[in-house]
């Protein structure tokens, strides 16, 4: 194996090790726009409660028929790391699940494989040049 291949594998391995989280609990933001303006996007997380959750987090964002936009960040039992659209309690929108600490702060959850693909792409480009 070449030094280049070893370097790329080391980068991917290091990222995987740093991405490992506590198996027993995930920390999630817990808020909604009905109770606090701090829950709106763009989201800073300052002053927002954080809960310990067993499985993961979710961020739900939707609008009702009157145009009011609501956002909720909380614990979730979902383990699929995907976004799903739907309607609930008069709101139509999207809910995105994730399983890393404070991952429900983002517009969409960050995935390990996105980073791995990015590192692999950079390695491939550097190898070409």
C-alpha positions as a LaTeX table, in Angstrom:
\begin{tabular}{lrrr}
\hline
Residue & $x$ (\AA) & $y$ (\AA) & $z$ (\AA) \\
\hline
Unk1 & 0.00 & 0.00 & 0.00 \\
Unk2 & 1.33 & 3.43 & $-0.87$ \\
Unk3 & 1.88 & 6.22 & 1.62 \\
Unk4 & $-0.96$ & 8.10 & $-0.06$ \\
Unk5 & $-3.44$ & 5.25 & 0.46 \\
Unk6 & $-2.30$ & 4.85 & 4.06 \\
Unk7 & $-2.83$ & 8.59 & 4.66 \\
Unk8 & $-6.36$ & 8.46 & 3.24 \\
Unk9 & $-7.24$ & 5.39 & 5.31 \\
Unk10 & $-5.82$ & 7.08 & 8.42 \\
Unk11 & $-7.97$ & 10.18 & 7.80 \\
Unk12 & $-11.12$ & 8.07 & 7.40 \\
Unk13 & $-10.29$ & 6.00 & 10.48 \\
Unk14 & $-9.58$ & 9.08 & 12.58 \\
Unk15 & $-12.88$ & 10.63 & 11.54 \\
Unk16 & $-14.73$ & 7.42 & 12.42 \\
Unk17 & $-13.11$ & 7.32 & 15.87 \\
Unk18 & $-13.90$ & 10.98 & 16.55 \\
Unk19 & $-17.51$ & 10.45 & 15.42 \\
Unk20 & $-18.21$ & 7.75 & 18.01 \\
Unk21 & $-20.74$ & 8.87 & 20.58 \\
Unk22 & $-21.93$ & 7.58 & 23.92 \\
Unk23 & $-24.06$ & 4.51 & 23.20 \\
Unk24 & $-26.37$ & 5.14 & 26.13 \\
Unk25 & $-27.43$ & 8.76 & 25.61 \\
Unk26 & $-27.57$ & 11.51 & 23.06 \\
Unk27 & $-27.88$ & 15.15 & 24.00 \\
Unk28 & $-30.59$ & 17.01 & 22.05 \\
Unk29 & $-31.90$ & 20.56 & 21.98 \\
Unk30 & $-35.43$ & 20.81 & 23.43 \\
Unk31 & $-37.50$ & 23.82 & 22.39 \\
Unk32 & $-40.32$ & 25.01 & 20.18 \\
Unk33 & $-41.24$ & 28.32 & 18.61 \\
Unk34 & $-44.58$ & 28.39 & 20.44 \\
Unk35 & $-42.72$ & 28.98 & 23.71 \\
Unk36 & $-39.49$ & 30.74 & 22.70 \\
Unk37 & $-38.09$ & 32.73 & 19.82 \\
Unk38 & $-34.68$ & 31.12 & 20.50 \\
Unk39 & $-35.87$ & 27.98 & 18.67 \\
Unk40 & $-36.26$ & 29.70 & 15.28 \\
Unk41 & $-33.86$ & 29.40 & 12.36 \\
Unk42 & $-31.16$ & 30.55 & 12.06 \\
Unk43 & $-30.50$ & 28.67 & 15.29 \\
Unk44 & $-27.67$ & 29.48 & 17.71 \\
Unk45 & $-28.56$ & 27.16 & 20.61 \\
Unk46 & $-27.78$ & 29.89 & 23.15 \\
Unk47 & $-30.06$ & 29.66 & 26.17 \\
Unk48 & $-31.91$ & 26.59 & 24.84 \\
Unk49 & $-32.49$ & 23.59 & 27.13 \\
Unk50 & $-30.62$ & 20.36 & 26.33 \\
Unk51 & $-32.11$ & 16.96 & 27.19 \\
Unk52 & $-30.49$ & 13.52 & 27.49 \\
Unk53 & $-32.26$ & 11.20 & 25.05 \\
Unk54 & $-32.06$ & 7.42 & 24.67 \\
Unk55 & $-32.15$ & 7.09 & 20.88 \\
Unk56 & $-31.71$ & 10.37 & 19.06 \\
Unk57 & $-32.99$ & 13.80 & 18.20 \\
Unk58 & $-35.49$ & 15.30 & 15.80 \\
Unk59 & $-36.14$ & 18.72 & 14.34 \\
Unk60 & $-39.62$ & 19.31 & 12.96 \\
Unk61 & $-40.47$ & 22.35 & 10.88 \\
Unk62 & $-43.85$ & 23.12 & 9.36 \\
Unk63 & $-46.49$ & 25.67 & 8.44 \\
Unk64 & $-50.20$ & 25.72 & 9.13 \\
Unk65 & $-52.97$ & 26.93 & 6.80 \\
Unk66 & $-52.66$ & 30.49 & 8.18 \\
Unk67 & $-48.96$ & 30.64 & 7.27 \\
Unk68 & $-47.60$ & 30.37 & 10.82 \\
Unk69 & $-44.27$ & 28.54 & 10.84 \\
Unk70 & $-43.47$ & 26.33 & 13.79 \\
Unk71 & $-40.23$ & 24.58 & 14.74 \\
Unk72 & $-39.77$ & 21.92 & 17.41 \\
Unk73 & $-36.48$ & 20.36 & 18.51 \\
Unk74 & $-36.67$ & 17.34 & 20.81 \\
Unk75 & $-35.82$ & 13.70 & 21.54 \\
Unk76 & $-36.87$ & 11.05 & 19.05 \\
Unk77 & $-37.23$ & 7.28 & 18.92 \\
Unk78 & $-36.44$ & 7.28 & 15.18 \\
Unk79 & $-33.15$ & 5.66 & 14.16 \\
Unk80 & $-33.26$ & 6.21 & 10.40 \\
Unk81 & $-31.23$ & 9.47 & 10.08 \\
Unk82 & $-33.68$ & 10.65 & 7.42 \\
Unk83 & $-36.09$ & 13.47 & 6.82 \\
Unk84 & $-39.78$ & 12.70 & 6.33 \\
Unk85 & $-42.55$ & 15.00 & 5.17 \\
Unk86 & $-46.09$ & 14.88 & 6.48 \\
Unk87 & $-48.95$ & 16.60 & 8.27 \\
Unk88 & $-49.66$ & 16.66 & 12.00 \\
Unk89 & $-51.98$ & 18.81 & 14.14 \\
Unk90 & $-52.74$ & 21.12 & 11.21 \\
Unk91 & $-49.08$ & 21.68 & 10.31 \\
Unk92 & $-47.54$ & 20.43 & 7.08 \\
Unk93 & $-43.79$ & 20.10 & 7.03 \\
Unk94 & $-40.74$ & 17.95 & 7.57 \\
Unk95 & $-39.14$ & 16.10 & 10.47 \\
Unk96 & $-35.45$ & 15.16 & 10.38 \\
Unk97 & $-34.01$ & 12.57 & 12.78 \\
Unk98 & $-30.36$ & 12.20 & 13.81 \\
Unk99 & $-28.34$ & 10.36 & 16.46 \\
Unk100 & $-25.41$ & 12.58 & 17.45 \\
Unk101 & $-25.12$ & 15.14 & 20.25 \\
Unk102 & $-27.01$ & 18.37 & 19.51 \\
Unk103 & $-27.54$ & 17.33 & 15.89 \\
Unk104 & $-31.05$ & 18.83 & 15.82 \\
Unk105 & $-29.59$ & 22.33 & 15.57 \\
Unk106 & $-28.95$ & 22.11 & 11.83 \\
Unk107 & $-31.20$ & 22.64 & 8.83 \\
Unk108 & $-30.57$ & 19.00 & 7.93 \\
Unk109 & $-28.70$ & 16.35 & 9.92 \\
Unk110 & $-25.01$ & 15.85 & 9.11 \\
Unk111 & $-24.13$ & 12.29 & 8.23 \\
Unk112 & $-20.85$ & 10.43 & 8.71 \\
Unk113 & $-20.99$ & 9.08 & 5.15 \\
Unk114 & $-21.16$ & 12.62 & 3.77 \\
Unk115 & $-17.84$ & 13.38 & 5.46 \\
Unk116 & $-16.33$ & 10.05 & 4.43 \\
Unk117 & $-17.30$ & 10.67 & 0.79 \\
Unk118 & $-15.81$ & 14.17 & 1.01 \\
Unk119 & $-12.50$ & 12.89 & 2.39 \\
Unk120 & $-12.40$ & 10.12 & $-0.24$ \\
Unk121 & $-13.08$ & 12.65 & $-3.01$ \\
Unk122 & $-10.30$ & 14.95 & $-1.80$ \\
Unk123 & $-7.90$ & 11.98 & $-1.67$ \\
Unk124 & $-8.89$ & 10.98 & $-5.21$ \\
Unk125 & $-8.38$ & 14.53 & $-6.55$ \\
Unk126 & $-5.00$ & 14.87 & $-4.83$ \\
Unk127 & $-3.92$ & 11.54 & $-6.27$ \\
Unk128 & $-4.77$ & 12.71 & $-9.81$ \\
Unk129 & $-2.68$ & 15.89 & $-9.53$ \\
\hline
\end{tabular}
